[in-house]
């Protein structure tokens, strides 16, 4: 499976039989999608800051709140909790929140667990809290976790969340505007994880190449 990051919380998972794109908001990839294509597209939260919909027209998501880029208009769209099977890909949407007050401050969202190429990847969207035992049970075991860095979670809380999930690989998703504040958040998170943030173009991984210990990865943005 090949993992590519397009900025903010937009990630593409390219498997042998299907391609899943998470959070391809127009504000991140533009109205045309900048060539980002996929079979399935997931949206962790509806039209709200900082990933507000851009422009007019275009296909809307199921809740009518998110405009889908034209390059993904034919993809199967998921934007809420539930269990799904699309193109032989099993996907579980788990209700989560963008703050630690059950969404009172920043709203609700959905974390998606994708089973692709025999591995379980969780895309945490813009999650802002640690997980309860009930949520961990809904999520199950994960091999790869895509976690937002620099949003509502502090570096320490983000590392605690990773400890709860215990994945083999962590893909850091810097959120917010690039700059010193974002760089500091990344540095703190990678220090918590015992490494340094060194960006790479993309990540190719299979079951046989999963590391024995949790490893954090930073990808170069393909959307810039």
C-alpha positions as CSV (number, residue, x, y, z in Angstrom):
1,X,0.0,0.0,0.0
2,X,1.2,3.5,-0.9
3,X,0.4,6.4,1.4
4,X,0.5,10.0,0.1
5,X,-0.2,13.2,2.0
6,X,-1.7,16.2,0.3
7,X,-1.7,18.7,3.1
8,X,-3.8,19.2,6.3
9,X,-5.7,15.9,6.9
10,X,-5.9,14.8,3.3
11,X,-4.3,11.4,2.8
12,X,-4.5,8.9,-0.1
13,X,-4.2,5.1,0.5
14,X,-3.4,3.3,-2.8
15,X,-3.9,-0.4,-2.4
16,X,-3.8,-3.3,-4.9
17,X,-7.5,-3.3,-5.7
18,X,-8.8,0.1,-4.6
19,X,-7.8,3.7,-3.7
20,X,-9.2,5.5,-0.7
21,X,-8.8,9.2,-0.3
22,X,-9.5,10.9,3.1
23,X,-10.5,14.6,3.6
24,X,-10.1,15.8,0.0
25,X,-11.7,19.1,0.8
26,X,-11.7,21.7,-2.0
27,X,-9.9,24.1,0.4
28,X,-7.0,21.6,0.4
29,X,-6.9,20.2,-3.1
30,X,-8.9,22.8,-5.0
31,X,-12.2,22.5,-6.9
32,X,-10.7,20.2,-9.6
33,X,-8.8,18.0,-7.0
34,X,-5.4,18.6,-8.6
35,X,-5.4,15.2,-10.2
36,X,-6.2,13.3,-6.9
37,X,-8.4,10.3,-7.9
38,X,-9.8,7.4,-5.9
39,X,-12.5,4.8,-5.7
40,X,-13.7,5.8,-2.2
41,X,-13.5,9.2,-0.6
42,X,-14.1,9.8,3.2
43,X,-14.8,13.1,4.9
44,X,-14.1,13.3,8.6
45,X,-16.2,16.4,9.3
46,X,-18.6,18.6,7.4
47,X,-18.2,22.2,6.2
48,X,-16.5,23.9,9.1
49,X,-13.2,25.8,9.7
50,X,-10.4,25.3,8.9
51,X,-11.4,23.0,6.0
52,X,-14.4,25.0,4.7
53,X,-15.8,24.2,1.3
54,X,-14.5,26.5,-1.5
55,X,-16.3,28.0,-4.4
56,X,-19.7,27.0,-5.9
57,X,-21.0,24.0,-7.8
58,X,-19.7,20.5,-7.8
59,X,-21.1,17.4,-6.3
60,X,-22.0,17.5,-2.7
61,X,-21.5,14.9,0.0
62,X,-24.4,12.9,1.5
63,X,-25.0,15.5,4.2
64,X,-24.9,18.3,1.6
65,X,-22.2,20.1,3.5
66,X,-19.0,19.3,1.7
67,X,-18.3,20.0,-2.0
68,X,-16.4,17.2,-3.6
69,X,-13.6,18.1,-6.1
70,X,-14.4,17.2,-9.7
71,X,-11.6,14.6,-9.9
72,X,-13.4,12.6,-7.2
73,X,-17.0,13.1,-8.2
74,X,-17.3,9.4,-9.3
75,X,-15.9,8.1,-6.1
76,X,-18.1,6.5,-3.4
77,X,-18.5,9.1,-0.7
78,X,-18.6,8.3,3.1
79,X,-19.0,11.0,5.7
80,X,-20.5,9.5,8.8
81,X,-20.3,6.6,11.3
82,X,-21.2,3.1,10.2
83,X,-19.8,-0.1,8.7
84,X,-19.3,-0.2,5.0
85,X,-18.0,-2.5,2.3
86,X,-17.1,-0.8,-1.0
87,X,-15.1,-2.5,-3.8
88,X,-14.2,-5.3,-1.3
89,X,-12.8,-2.7,1.1
90,X,-14.1,-2.8,4.6
91,X,-14.5,0.6,6.3
92,X,-15.7,1.5,9.7
93,X,-16.7,5.0,10.6
94,X,-16.5,5.8,14.4
95,X,-18.1,8.9,15.9
96,X,-15.4,11.2,17.4
97,X,-15.1,14.9,18.2
98,X,-12.9,17.8,17.3
99,X,-12.5,18.8,20.9
100,X,-12.5,17.2,24.3
101,X,-16.0,18.4,25.1
102,X,-18.0,16.0,22.9
103,X,-18.0,18.6,20.1
104,X,-19.3,21.6,22.0
105,X,-16.5,23.8,20.9
106,X,-15.4,22.6,17.5
107,X,-18.0,20.1,16.4
108,X,-18.3,16.3,15.7
109,X,-16.4,14.3,13.3
110,X,-15.8,10.7,12.1
111,X,-12.7,8.6,12.3
112,X,-12.4,6.0,9.6
113,X,-10.8,2.6,9.8
114,X,-9.9,1.2,6.4
115,X,-8.9,-2.4,5.8
116,X,-6.7,-2.4,2.7
117,X,-4.1,-4.9,1.5
118,X,-4.6,-6.8,4.7
119,X,-3.7,-3.9,7.0
120,X,-5.9,-1.7,9.1
121,X,-5.4,2.0,8.8
122,X,-7.2,4.6,10.9
123,X,-7.6,8.1,9.6
124,X,-8.3,10.2,12.7
125,X,-9.3,13.3,10.9
126,X,-9.1,16.4,13.1
127,X,-9.7,14.5,16.3
128,X,-9.4,16.5,19.5
129,X,-9.5,14.0,22.4
130,X,-8.3,10.7,23.7
131,X,-10.4,7.6,23.1
132,X,-12.7,5.8,25.5
133,X,-12.6,2.0,25.9
134,X,-15.9,1.9,24.0
135,X,-14.4,3.8,21.1
136,X,-11.2,1.7,21.1
137,X,-13.4,-1.4,21.0
138,X,-15.3,0.0,18.0
139,X,-12.0,0.8,16.2
140,X,-10.2,-2.5,17.0
141,X,-6.6,-3.3,16.2
142,X,-4.8,-0.9,13.8
143,X,-1.5,-1.2,12.0
144,X,-1.2,2.4,10.8
145,X,-2.6,5.6,12.3
146,X,-2.9,9.0,10.5
147,X,-2.9,11.6,13.3
148,X,-3.3,15.4,13.2
149,X,-0.5,17.4,14.7
150,X,-0.9,21.0,15.7
151,X,-4.7,21.1,16.0
152,X,-6.7,20.6,19.2
153,X,-4.4,17.9,20.5
154,X,-1.2,18.9,22.2
155,X,2.0,16.9,21.3
156,X,1.7,15.0,24.6
157,X,-2.0,14.2,24.1
158,X,-1.3,13.1,20.5
159,X,1.4,10.7,21.8
160,X,-1.0,9.4,24.4
161,X,-3.6,8.8,21.7
162,X,-1.0,6.8,19.7
163,X,-0.2,4.8,22.9
164,X,-3.9,3.9,23.1
165,X,-4.1,2.7,19.5
166,X,-0.6,1.0,19.5
167,X,-0.1,1.1,15.8
168,X,3.1,0.0,14.0
169,X,3.3,3.2,11.9
170,X,2.1,6.7,12.7
171,X,1.7,9.1,9.8
172,X,1.8,12.7,11.2
173,X,-0.6,15.1,9.5
174,X,0.4,18.7,10.3
175,X,-2.7,20.9,10.4
176,X,-2.8,24.7,10.3
177,X,-0.7,27.2,8.4
178,X,2.9,26.2,7.8
179,X,5.4,28.2,9.9
180,X,7.2,28.2,13.2
181,X,4.1,27.2,15.3
182,X,3.5,24.1,13.1
183,X,7.2,23.2,13.1
184,X,7.3,23.5,16.9
185,X,4.3,21.2,17.2
186,X,5.9,18.6,14.9
187,X,9.2,18.8,16.8
188,X,7.5,18.3,20.1
189,X,5.4,15.3,18.8
190,X,8.4,13.6,17.3
191,X,10.4,14.2,20.5
192,X,7.5,12.4,22.4
193,X,7.7,9.6,19.9
194,X,11.5,9.4,20.2
195,X,12.5,10.6,16.7
196,X,13.0,13.7,14.6
197,X,10.7,15.0,11.8
198,X,12.4,14.1,8.5
199,X,10.0,14.3,5.6
200,X,9.8,11.7,2.8
201,X,7.9,11.9,-0.5
202,X,5.6,8.9,0.2
203,X,5.4,5.7,2.2
204,X,5.1,2.2,0.7
205,X,4.3,-0.5,3.3
206,X,3.1,-4.1,3.4
207,X,2.3,-6.5,6.2
208,X,5.8,-8.0,5.9
209,X,7.5,-4.6,6.2
210,X,5.6,-3.3,9.2
211,X,8.2,-2.3,11.9
212,X,8.3,-4.2,15.2
213,X,8.0,-1.0,17.2
214,X,5.8,2.1,16.7
215,X,7.5,4.4,14.1
216,X,6.4,7.9,13.3
217,X,6.6,9.1,9.7
218,X,6.4,12.6,8.2
219,X,5.4,12.9,4.5
220,X,6.0,15.8,2.1
221,X,2.9,17.5,1.0
222,X,1.9,16.7,-2.6
223,X,-0.7,19.4,-2.6
224,X,1.7,22.4,-2.5
